[in-house]
């Protein structure tokens, strides 16, 4: 293909994604696939619970960096996604020219399974891929520089869920796509169900609410466990703990779980966090020209 064709694909995808986002805002899509208002509704419900039953009662409703995190929610969820979707659409024909398609890496055909089981398997595989990716973000210093943006949160609240460096979209998305590619015959039109479940769990994990889910804590991640993932003081000899995204089971299986107490009053961040950029644009550029230190 010529460069003109790739440019045409890129511009068309950007326009289509902008139009799709605008249609979400105007309620021109089925309510159950409306990611824009769905995000707002989930955020409002979890924020309401933070106000009604706060875990850290001395934490303000409009906590430190509340509005910054609110901006990140929409930037990462929509604005940056509009740009990155165009880039990935351009890559599709490039891969096809060398014989790589969505079915190239399929190891199991689930096309004949009930949709419920398809979604369960999709959810589990996607979560495991994200768990592994999350470990890599902590283990390798050049990736940790980008992940520091998420760990610069000093007061935890639901919106901190989507405060992360835009490079994480670029790192996560190919690996998540590979996770989907191993499922032959999976039809993604019902993936919105998994999407909304993951957003809800992620919001709860970062919320100022004390929930452990009882016996389900060994399966589902929770705010008490995840708070220790953001702890300033980590167990000696580790580069992180409690890496679970939606599921905690991976941490218990691979011995990366850590929960010494549940007061919720621990110090958050990392060494040097007080010198970390406080504004969006400083964080946007962080990781490219910064000194690589742990």
C-alpha positions as CSV (number, residue, x, y, z in Angstrom):
1,X,0.0,0.0,0.0
2,X,1.1,3.6,-0.6
3,X,1.5,6.1,2.1
4,X,-1.5,8.0,0.8
5,X,-3.7,4.9,1.5
6,X,-2.4,4.6,5.1
7,X,-2.9,8.3,5.6
8,X,-6.5,7.9,4.3
9,X,-7.1,5.0,6.8
10,X,-5.7,7.1,9.7
11,X,-7.8,10.2,8.9
12,X,-11.0,8.2,8.3
13,X,-10.5,6.3,11.6
14,X,-10.0,9.5,13.5
15,X,-13.1,11.0,12.0
16,X,-15.2,7.9,12.7
17,X,-14.0,7.7,16.3
18,X,-14.8,11.3,16.9
19,X,-18.3,10.8,15.4
20,X,-18.7,7.7,17.6
21,X,-17.7,9.6,20.7
22,X,-20.1,12.4,19.9
23,X,-22.9,9.9,19.3
24,X,-22.2,8.5,22.8
25,X,-22.6,12.0,24.3
26,X,-25.9,12.5,22.4
27,X,-27.3,9.1,23.4
28,X,-27.4,8.0,19.8
29,X,-26.3,4.5,20.7
30,X,-28.0,1.7,22.8
31,X,-27.7,2.7,26.5
32,X,-25.9,-0.6,27.3
33,X,-23.0,0.3,24.9
34,X,-22.7,3.9,25.9
35,X,-19.2,4.1,27.4
36,X,-19.3,7.9,27.9
37,X,-22.4,8.1,30.1
38,X,-21.7,4.6,31.5
39,X,-18.4,5.9,32.9
40,X,-20.2,8.9,34.4
41,X,-22.9,6.8,36.0
42,X,-20.4,4.3,37.5
43,X,-18.2,7.2,38.8
44,X,-21.2,8.9,40.3
45,X,-22.3,5.8,42.1
46,X,-18.9,5.0,43.6
47,X,-18.3,8.6,44.5
48,X,-21.6,8.7,46.3
49,X,-20.6,5.6,48.3
50,X,-17.3,7.4,49.2
51,X,-19.3,10.2,50.6
52,X,-21.8,8.0,52.5
53,X,-19.5,5.4,53.9
54,X,-15.9,6.8,53.7
55,X,-13.1,4.6,54.8
56,X,-10.7,7.5,55.7
57,X,-13.2,9.8,57.3
58,X,-10.8,12.7,57.4
59,X,-10.3,12.7,53.7
60,X,-12.1,15.5,51.8
61,X,-14.8,14.7,49.4
62,X,-12.8,16.7,46.8
63,X,-9.6,15.1,47.8
64,X,-6.1,16.2,46.6
65,X,-5.9,16.1,42.8
66,X,-9.6,15.2,42.4
67,X,-10.0,17.4,39.4
68,X,-6.7,16.2,37.8
69,X,-7.9,12.6,38.1
70,X,-11.3,13.6,36.7
71,X,-9.5,15.0,33.6
72,X,-7.4,11.9,33.3
73,X,-10.6,9.8,33.2
74,X,-11.8,11.4,30.1
75,X,-8.4,12.0,28.5
76,X,-7.3,8.3,28.7
77,X,-10.8,6.9,28.1
78,X,-11.8,9.0,25.1
79,X,-9.4,11.7,23.9
80,X,-6.2,9.7,23.7
81,X,-8.2,6.6,22.6
82,X,-9.4,8.6,19.5
83,X,-5.8,9.1,18.4
84,X,-4.5,5.7,19.2
85,X,-7.4,4.0,17.5
86,X,-6.3,5.5,14.2
87,X,-2.7,4.3,14.7
88,X,-3.8,0.7,15.3
89,X,-6.2,0.8,12.4
90,X,-3.2,1.7,10.1
91,X,-1.3,-1.3,11.6
92,X,-4.0,-3.8,10.6
93,X,-3.3,-3.8,6.9
94,X,0.5,-3.8,7.6
95,X,0.1,-7.1,9.5
96,X,-2.2,-8.5,6.9
97,X,0.4,-8.1,4.2
98,X,2.7,-10.5,6.2
99,X,-0.1,-12.9,6.8
100,X,-1.0,-12.0,10.4
101,X,-4.7,-11.7,11.2
102,X,-6.9,-11.9,14.4
103,X,-7.0,-15.7,13.9
104,X,-3.3,-16.2,13.5
105,X,-2.6,-17.1,17.1
106,X,-5.9,-18.8,18.1
107,X,-5.3,-21.7,20.4
108,X,-8.9,-22.5,21.3
109,X,-12.1,-22.1,19.3
110,X,-14.9,-20.8,21.5
111,X,-17.3,-19.8,18.7
112,X,-19.7,-22.6,19.6
113,X,-19.7,-21.8,23.3
114,X,-22.6,-20.0,25.0
115,X,-21.9,-16.2,25.0
116,X,-21.8,-16.2,28.8
117,X,-18.9,-18.7,28.9
118,X,-17.1,-16.8,26.1
119,X,-17.3,-13.6,28.2
120,X,-16.0,-15.3,31.3
121,X,-13.0,-16.8,29.5
122,X,-12.4,-13.4,27.7
123,X,-12.5,-11.6,31.1
124,X,-10.1,-14.1,32.8
125,X,-7.6,-14.1,30.0
126,X,-7.7,-10.3,29.6
127,X,-7.2,-9.8,33.3
128,X,-4.2,-12.2,33.4
129,X,-2.6,-10.4,30.5
130,X,-3.0,-7.1,32.3
131,X,-1.7,-8.6,35.5
132,X,1.5,-9.7,33.8
133,X,1.8,-6.4,32.0
134,X,1.3,-4.6,35.3
135,X,4.3,-6.5,36.8
136,X,6.4,-5.5,33.9
137,X,5.6,-1.9,34.5
138,X,7.0,-2.2,38.0
139,X,9.9,-4.5,37.2
140,X,11.6,-2.6,34.4
141,X,12.8,0.9,35.2
142,X,12.1,2.4,31.7
143,X,8.4,1.2,32.1
144,X,8.2,2.2,35.7
145,X,9.0,5.8,34.7
146,X,5.7,6.0,32.9
147,X,3.8,4.0,35.6
148,X,4.9,6.5,38.2
149,X,2.1,8.8,37.0
150,X,-0.4,6.3,38.4
151,X,1.5,5.9,41.6
152,X,1.8,9.7,42.1
153,X,-1.6,9.6,43.7
154,X,-1.3,10.7,47.4
155,X,-4.9,10.5,48.4
156,X,-6.8,7.5,47.0
157,X,-10.2,8.0,45.4
158,X,-12.3,6.4,42.6
159,X,-11.0,8.7,39.8
160,X,-7.4,7.7,40.5
161,X,-8.3,4.5,38.7
162,X,-7.7,6.2,35.3
163,X,-4.8,8.4,36.2
164,X,-2.1,6.9,34.1
165,X,0.5,7.9,31.5
166,X,-0.6,7.8,27.9
167,X,2.2,5.4,27.1
168,X,0.4,2.7,29.1
169,X,-2.3,2.7,26.5
170,X,0.4,1.9,23.9
171,X,2.0,-0.8,26.1
172,X,-1.3,-2.5,27.2
173,X,-3.3,-2.4,24.0
174,X,-1.1,-4.8,21.9
175,X,-0.8,-7.3,24.7
176,X,-4.6,-7.2,25.3
177,X,-5.2,-7.6,21.6
178,X,-2.9,-10.7,21.7
179,X,-5.0,-12.0,24.5
180,X,-8.1,-11.7,22.4
181,X,-6.3,-13.3,19.4
182,X,-5.8,-16.6,21.2
183,X,-9.6,-17.0,21.4
184,X,-10.6,-18.2,18.0
185,X,-14.2,-17.3,17.1
186,X,-14.7,-14.8,19.9
187,X,-17.3,-12.2,18.8
188,X,-16.5,-8.9,20.6
189,X,-19.9,-7.3,20.2
190,X,-20.8,-8.4,23.8
191,X,-17.4,-7.3,25.3
192,X,-19.1,-4.1,26.6
193,X,-20.4,-6.3,29.5
194,X,-16.8,-7.2,30.5
195,X,-15.8,-3.6,29.9
196,X,-18.3,-2.2,32.4
197,X,-17.6,-4.8,35.0
198,X,-13.8,-4.0,34.8
199,X,-14.4,-0.3,35.1
200,X,-16.7,-0.8,38.1
201,X,-14.2,-3.1,39.9
202,X,-11.3,-0.7,39.1
203,X,-13.3,2.3,40.5
204,X,-14.0,0.4,43.7
205,X,-10.4,-0.7,44.0
206,X,-9.3,2.9,44.1
207,X,-12.2,4.3,46.1
208,X,-12.2,5.6,49.7
209,X,-14.4,2.7,50.7
210,X,-13.5,-0.3,52.9
211,X,-14.6,-3.4,51.1
212,X,-12.9,-6.8,51.1
213,X,-15.7,-8.9,49.5
214,X,-15.5,-11.5,52.3
215,X,-14.4,-15.0,51.0
216,X,-14.4,-13.6,47.5
217,X,-11.3,-11.5,48.3
218,X,-9.2,-14.4,47.1
219,X,-10.8,-14.0,43.7
220,X,-11.8,-10.3,43.4
221,X,-9.4,-7.4,43.9
222,X,-10.6,-4.8,46.5
223,X,-9.8,-1.3,47.9
224,X,-8.1,-2.6,51.0
225,X,-5.7,-4.9,49.0
226,X,-5.1,-2.4,46.3
227,X,-4.2,0.4,48.7
228,X,-1.1,-1.6,49.6
229,X,-0.2,-1.7,45.9
230,X,0.2,2.1,46.1
231,X,2.0,2.0,49.5
232,X,5.2,4.1,49.8
233,X,6.8,1.5,52.0
234,X,6.9,-1.9,50.3
235,X,8.1,-5.2,51.7
236,X,11.9,-5.5,51.6
237,X,13.2,-7.1,48.5
238,X,10.1,-6.5,46.4
239,X,9.4,-4.1,43.5
240,X,5.7,-4.2,44.2
241,X,2.8,-6.2,45.6
242,X,-0.9,-6.8,44.9
243,X,-0.7,-6.4,41.1
244,X,-4.2,-7.6,40.4
245,X,-6.4,-5.5,38.1
246,X,-9.9,-7.0,38.5
247,X,-8.9,-10.3,40.0
248,X,-6.8,-10.9,43.1
249,X,-6.4,-14.6,42.4
250,X,-3.2,-14.2,40.4
251,X,-1.5,-12.5,43.4
252,X,-2.5,-15.3,45.7
253,X,-1.5,-18.0,43.2
254,X,1.9,-16.4,42.5
255,X,2.6,-15.2,46.0
256,X,2.6,-11.5,45.2
257,X,-0.2,-10.8,47.7
258,X,0.5,-8.6,50.8
259,X,-2.0,-7.2,53.3
260,X,-0.5,-6.6,56.8
261,X,-3.3,-4.5,58.2
262,X,-6.4,-2.6,57.0
263,X,-6.4,0.8,58.7
264,X,-6.2,2.6,55.4
265,X,-3.9,5.3,56.8
266,X,-0.6,4.2,55.1
267,X,1.6,6.6,53.2
268,X,1.2,6.5,49.4
269,X,3.6,7.1,46.5
270,X,7.2,6.4,45.9
271,X,10.6,7.8,46.8
272,X,10.8,11.3,45.2
273,X,7.0,11.6,44.8
274,X,7.0,15.1,46.4
275,X,9.2,16.3,43.4
276,X,7.1,14.6,40.8
277,X,5.3,16.9,38.3
278,X,2.0,18.1,39.8
279,X,0.3,19.2,36.6
280,X,-1.0,17.2,33.6
281,X,1.5,18.4,31.0
282,X,4.5,17.7,33.2
283,X,3.2,14.2,33.8
284,X,2.3,13.9,30.1
285,X,6.0,14.3,29.1
286,X,7.4,12.4,32.1
287,X,9.5,9.3,31.4
288,X,11.2,10.6,28.2
289,X,13.8,13.0,29.6
290,X,13.7,12.1,33.2
291,X,16.6,10.6,35.2
292,X,15.9,6.9,35.6
293,X,15.7,6.3,39.3
294,X,13.7,4.0,41.5
